[in-house]
């Protein structure tokens, strides 16, 4: 079973939405992880801005933990 693009939540980034067949599946948790400087915060802020443009409320929480 595939989800149609209308059932997806846009990330606000066309290229990523295309790779995800329209965006994120609503109601599922997602973890954005990567090395320092890889664009995690930029991606998250873009996603939150897209939601705000669509009337959603947004909250950004950042946790910095060393690998150990």
N, CA, C and O atoms as CSV, one atom per row, in Angstrom:
chain,resi,resn,atom,element,x,y,z
A,1,UNK,N,N,0.850,-1.177,0.000
A,1,UNK,CA,C,0.000,0.000,0.000
A,1,UNK,C,C,0.892,1.235,0.000
A,1,UNK,O,O,1.810,1.331,0.814
A,2,UNK,N,N,0.638,2.172,-0.893
A,2,UNK,CA,C,1.422,3.406,-0.958
A,2,UNK,C,C,0.567,4.580,-0.537
A,2,UNK,O,O,-0.651,4.570,-0.713
A,3,UNK,N,N,1.213,5.598,0.025
A,3,UNK,CA,C,0.514,6.790,0.442
A,3,UNK,C,C,0.551,7.809,-0.693
A,3,UNK,O,O,1.626,8.096,-1.220
A,4,UNK,N,N,-0.566,8.347,-1.070
A,4,UNK,CA,C,-0.627,9.381,-2.107
A,4,UNK,C,C,-0.018,10.665,-1.564
A,4,UNK,O,O,-0.052,10.889,-0.354
A,5,UNK,N,N,0.545,11.523,-2.434
A,5,UNK,CA,C,1.147,12.775,-1.975
A,5,UNK,C,C,0.216,13.629,-1.117
A,5,UNK,O,O,0.688,14.342,-0.232
A,6,UNK,N,N,-1.110,13.573,-1.359
A,6,UNK,CA,C,-2.039,14.377,-0.572
A,6,UNK,C,C,-2.106,13.919,0.884
A,6,UNK,O,O,-2.578,14.662,1.744
A,7,UNK,N,N,-1.639,12.700,1.167
A,7,UNK,CA,C,-1.636,12.177,2.523
A,7,UNK,C,C,-0.310,12.431,3.219
A,7,UNK,O,O,-0.115,11.989,4.351
A,8,UNK,N,N,0.598,13.131,2.568
A,8,UNK,CA,C,1.923,13.396,3.112
A,8,UNK,C,C,2.019,14.826,3.623
A,8,UNK,O,O,1.241,15.693,3.227
A,9,UNK,N,N,2.994,15.065,4.518
A,9,UNK,CA,C,3.259,16.387,5.064
A,9,UNK,C,C,4.535,16.906,4.412
A,9,UNK,O,O,5.597,16.296,4.542
A,10,UNK,N,N,4.430,18.024,3.716
A,10,UNK,CA,C,5.579,18.591,3.008
A,10,UNK,C,C,6.668,19.016,3.980
A,10,UNK,O,O,6.388,19.544,5.057
A,11,UNK,N,N,7.919,18.778,3.584
A,11,UNK,CA,C,9.060,19.232,4.373
A,11,UNK,C,C,9.367,20.697,4.101
A,11,UNK,O,O,10.102,21.334,4.855
A,12,UNK,N,N,8.801,21.232,3.019
A,12,UNK,CA,C,9.121,22.594,2.609
A,12,UNK,C,C,10.315,22.641,1.673
A,12,UNK,O,O,10.722,23.717,1.235
A,13,UNK,N,N,10.881,21.476,1.365
A,13,UNK,CA,C,12.033,21.380,0.465
A,13,UNK,C,C,11.634,20.440,-0.668
A,13,UNK,O,O,11.479,19.236,-0.460
A,14,UNK,N,N,11.467,20.999,-1.872
A,14,UNK,CA,C,10.946,20.229,-3.000
A,14,UNK,C,C,11.720,18.955,-3.278
A,14,UNK,O,O,11.111,17.909,-3.505
A,15,UNK,N,N,13.041,19.011,-3.265
A,15,UNK,CA,C,13.851,17.831,-3.566
A,15,UNK,C,C,13.648,16.707,-2.569
A,15,UNK,O,O,13.577,15.538,-2.948
A,16,UNK,N,N,13.556,17.059,-1.293
A,16,UNK,CA,C,13.342,16.032,-0.263
A,16,UNK,C,C,11.920,15.488,-0.361
A,16,UNK,O,O,11.706,14.284,-0.222
A,17,UNK,N,N,10.941,16.373,-0.601
A,17,UNK,CA,C,9.564,15.907,-0.783
A,17,UNK,C,C,9.481,14.921,-1.941
A,17,UNK,O,O,8.755,13.930,-1.869
A,18,UNK,N,N,10.220,15.194,-3.001
A,18,UNK,CA,C,10.225,14.298,-4.153
A,18,UNK,C,C,10.796,12.928,-3.776
A,18,UNK,O,O,10.244,11.898,-4.161
A,19,UNK,N,N,11.897,12.916,-3.026
A,19,UNK,CA,C,12.503,11.653,-2.600
A,19,UNK,C,C,11.588,10.880,-1.651
A,19,UNK,O,O,11.633,9.651,-1.606
A,20,UNK,N,N,10.756,11.603,-0.889
A,20,UNK,CA,C,9.854,10.979,0.088
A,20,UNK,C,C,8.447,10.774,-0.472
A,20,UNK,O,O,7.504,10.550,0.287
A,21,UNK,N,N,8.303,10.851,-1.795
A,21,UNK,CA,C,6.993,10.685,-2.443
A,21,UNK,C,C,5.949,11.661,-1.920
A,21,UNK,O,O,4.782,11.305,-1.757
A,22,UNK,N,N,6.374,12.895,-1.658
A,22,UNK,CA,C,5.435,13.937,-1.239
A,22,UNK,C,C,5.683,14.480,0.149
A,22,UNK,O,O,5.079,15.488,0.518
A,23,UNK,N,N,6.534,13.867,0.927
A,23,UNK,CA,C,6.839,14.356,2.270
A,23,UNK,C,C,6.727,13.260,3.311
A,23,UNK,O,O,6.718,12.071,2.989
A,24,UNK,N,N,6.641,13.679,4.558
A,24,UNK,CA,C,6.546,12.752,5.681
A,24,UNK,C,C,5.136,12.180,5.791
A,24,UNK,O,O,4.165,12.819,5.386
A,25,UNK,N,N,5.033,10.985,6.337
A,25,UNK,CA,C,3.737,10.387,6.638
A,25,UNK,C,C,3.273,10.970,7.967
A,25,UNK,O,O,4.001,10.888,8.956
A,26,UNK,N,N,2.080,11.556,8.014
A,26,UNK,CA,C,1.605,12.172,9.261
A,26,UNK,C,C,1.478,11.163,10.395
A,26,UNK,O,O,1.160,9.993,10.178
A,27,UNK,N,N,1.734,11.644,11.613
A,27,UNK,CA,C,1.548,10.819,12.798
A,27,UNK,C,C,2.694,9.881,13.117
A,27,UNK,O,O,2.613,9.111,14.074
A,28,UNK,N,N,3.757,9.930,12.335
A,28,UNK,CA,C,4.918,9.076,12.603
A,28,UNK,C,C,6.062,9.918,13.145
A,28,UNK,O,O,6.255,11.054,12.711
A,29,UNK,N,N,6.816,9.379,14.080
A,29,UNK,CA,C,7.980,10.127,14.583
A,29,UNK,C,C,9.159,9.995,13.620
A,29,UNK,O,O,9.333,8.968,12.964
A,30,UNK,N,N,9.950,11.038,13.552
A,30,UNK,CA,C,11.152,11.032,12.716
A,30,UNK,C,C,12.304,11.596,13.529
A,30,UNK,O,O,12.120,12.549,14.287
A,31,UNK,N,N,13.479,11.022,13.382
A,31,UNK,CA,C,14.686,11.510,14.032
A,31,UNK,C,C,15.604,12.033,12.939
A,31,UNK,O,O,15.875,11.342,11.957
A,32,UNK,N,N,16.078,13.254,13.119
A,32,UNK,CA,C,17.041,13.838,12.183
A,32,UNK,C,C,18.396,13.770,12.874
A,32,UNK,O,O,18.605,14.403,13.909
A,33,UNK,N,N,19.310,13.003,12.303
A,33,UNK,CA,C,20.617,12.806,12.913
A,33,UNK,C,C,21.706,13.002,11.869
A,33,UNK,O,O,21.490,12.777,10.678
A,34,UNK,N,N,22.865,13.420,12.326
A,34,UNK,CA,C,23.991,13.592,11.422
A,34,UNK,C,C,25.126,14.282,12.137
A,34,UNK,O,O,25.005,14.677,13.296
A,35,UNK,N,N,26.231,14.421,11.432
A,35,UNK,CA,C,27.405,15.061,12.009
A,35,UNK,C,C,27.206,16.566,12.086
A,35,UNK,O,O,26.297,17.121,11.468
A,36,UNK,N,N,28.065,17.209,12.848
A,36,UNK,CA,C,28.034,18.655,12.981
A,36,UNK,C,C,28.205,19.311,11.613
A,36,UNK,O,O,29.101,18.952,10.849
A,37,UNK,N,N,27.346,20.263,11.317
A,37,UNK,CA,C,27.447,20.988,10.052
A,37,UNK,C,C,26.778,20.316,8.867
A,37,UNK,O,O,26.920,20.782,7.737
A,38,UNK,N,N,26.050,19.227,9.101
A,38,UNK,CA,C,25.436,18.501,7.986
A,38,UNK,C,C,24.092,19.078,7.540
A,38,UNK,O,O,23.544,18.643,6.527
A,39,UNK,N,N,23.552,20.049,8.281
A,39,UNK,CA,C,22.311,20.700,7.863
A,39,UNK,C,C,21.076,20.280,8.626
A,39,UNK,O,O,19.958,20.567,8.197
A,40,UNK,N,N,21.253,19.605,9.750
A,40,UNK,CA,C,20.107,19.130,10.532
A,40,UNK,C,C,19.230,20.278,11.011
A,40,UNK,O,O,18.011,20.238,10.844
A,41,UNK,N,N,19.837,21.294,11.602
A,41,UNK,CA,C,19.068,22.420,12.130
A,41,UNK,C,C,18.395,23.186,11.009
A,41,UNK,O,O,17.232,23.568,11.132
A,42,UNK,N,N,19.111,23.416,9.916
A,42,UNK,CA,C,18.529,24.117,8.768
A,42,UNK,C,C,17.324,23.353,8.237
A,42,UNK,O,O,16.288,23.948,7.943
A,43,UNK,N,N,17.459,22.042,8.114
A,43,UNK,CA,C,16.348,21.217,7.649
A,43,UNK,C,C,15.148,21.336,8.589
A,43,UNK,O,O,14.019,21.533,8.139
A,44,UNK,N,N,15.393,21.216,9.889
A,44,UNK,CA,C,14.304,21.262,10.866
A,44,UNK,C,C,13.601,22.612,10.869
A,44,UNK,O,O,12.374,22.672,10.938
A,45,UNK,N,N,14.365,23.689,10.796
A,45,UNK,CA,C,13.763,25.024,10.770
A,45,UNK,C,C,12.938,25.195,9.497
A,45,UNK,O,O,11.852,25.771,9.552
A,46,UNK,N,N,13.418,24.715,8.365
A,46,UNK,CA,C,12.661,24.789,7.110
A,46,UNK,C,C,11.349,24.024,7.232
A,46,UNK,O,O,10.304,24.504,6.792
A,47,UNK,N,N,11.400,22.838,7.825
A,47,UNK,CA,C,10.198,22.031,8.018
A,47,UNK,C,C,9.191,22.750,8.921
A,47,UNK,O,O,7.994,22.771,8.633
A,48,UNK,N,N,9.685,23.336,10.012
A,48,UNK,CA,C,8.797,24.060,10.926
A,48,UNK,C,C,8.193,25.289,10.250
A,48,UNK,O,O,7.013,25.583,10.443
A,49,UNK,N,N,8.988,26.003,9.463
A,49,UNK,CA,C,8.465,27.169,8.739
A,49,UNK,C,C,7.359,26.759,7.771
A,49,UNK,O,O,6.364,27.469,7.629
A,50,UNK,N,N,7.528,25.626,7.111
A,50,UNK,CA,C,6.498,25.131,6.198
A,50,UNK,C,C,5.205,24.866,6.965
A,50,UNK,O,O,4.121,25.205,6.490
A,51,UNK,N,N,5.314,24.269,8.132
A,51,UNK,CA,C,4.126,24.020,8.938
A,51,UNK,C,C,3.445,25.296,9.393
A,51,UNK,O,O,2.218,25.392,9.358
A,52,UNK,N,N,4.224,26.275,9.818
A,52,UNK,CA,C,3.659,27.558,10.260
A,52,UNK,C,C,2.933,28.236,9.102
A,52,UNK,O,O,1.864,28.816,9.297
A,53,UNK,N,N,3.507,28.168,7.890
A,53,UNK,CA,C,2.843,28.748,6.709
A,53,UNK,C,C,1.497,28.089,6.461
A,53,UNK,O,O,0.605,28.706,5.880
A,54,UNK,N,N,1.341,26.851,6.889
A,54,UNK,CA,C,0.091,26.122,6.690
A,54,UNK,C,C,-0.813,26.172,7.919
A,54,UNK,O,O,-1.793,25.430,8.004
A,55,UNK,N,N,-0.484,27.050,8.876
A,55,UNK,CA,C,-1.335,27.239,10.045
A,55,UNK,C,C,-1.053,26.320,11.215
A,55,UNK,O,O,-1.822,26.303,12.175
A,56,UNK,N,N,0.022,25.558,11.165
A,56,UNK,CA,C,0.378,24.656,12.258
A,56,UNK,C,C,1.145,25.403,13.342
A,56,UNK,O,O,1.737,26.451,13.084
A,57,UNK,N,N,1.130,24.865,14.540
A,57,UNK,CA,C,1.967,25.374,15.622
A,57,UNK,C,C,3.274,24.595,15.595
A,57,UNK,O,O,3.300,23.437,15.179
A,58,UNK,N,N,4.357,25.225,16.035
A,58,UNK,CA,C,5.662,24.575,15.926
A,58,UNK,C,C,6.475,24.727,17.205
A,58,UNK,O,O,6.362,25.724,17.918
A,59,UNK,N,N,7.289,23.726,17.477
A,59,UNK,CA,C,8.199,23.746,18.609
A,59,UNK,C,C,9.497,23.085,18.165
A,59,UNK,O,O,9.474,22.007,17.571
A,60,UNK,N,N,10.624,23.721,18.449
A,60,UNK,CA,C,11.931,23.166,18.097
A,60,UNK,C,C,12.676,22.839,19.380
A,60,UNK,O,O,12.856,23.706,20.234
A,61,UNK,N,N,13.112,21.586,19.520
A,61,UNK,CA,C,13.893,21.146,20.663
A,61,UNK,C,C,15.188,20.555,20.123
A,61,UNK,O,O,15.164,19.668,19.270
A,62,UNK,N,N,16.302,21.042,20.615
A,62,UNK,CA,C,17.598,20.549,20.163
A,62,UNK,C,C,18.339,19.927,21.340
A,62,UNK,O,O,18.428,20.520,22.416
A,63,UNK,N,N,18.866,18.737,21.126
A,63,UNK,CA,C,19.608,18.045,22.179
A,63,UNK,C,C,21.002,17.739,21.638
A,63,UNK,O,O,21.148,17.193,20.545
A,64,UNK,N,N,21.995,18.088,22.396
A,64,UNK,CA,C,23.381,17.844,21.986
A,64,UNK,C,C,23.989,16.869,22.961
A,64,UNK,O,O,24.211,17.209,24.123
A,65,UNK,N,N,24.261,15.665,22.508
A,65,UNK,CA,C,24.840,14.622,23.341
A,65,UNK,C,C,26.106,14.099,22.676
A,65,UNK,O,O,26.111,13.852,21.470
A,66,UNK,N,N,27.169,13.928,23.435
A,66,UNK,CA,C,28.345,13.299,22.849
A,66,UNK,C,C,28.081,11.828,22.564
A,66,UNK,O,O,27.256,11.216,23.241
A,67,UNK,N,N,28.760,11.243,21.578
A,67,UNK,CA,C,28.510,9.838,21.230
A,67,UNK,C,C,28.685,8.863,22.401
A,67,UNK,O,O,27.990,7.849,22.469
A,68,UNK,N,N,29.598,9.161,23.310
A,68,UNK,CA,C,29.825,8.261,24.452
A,68,UNK,C,C,28.679,8.353,25.411
A,68,UNK,O,O,28.677,7.675,26.438
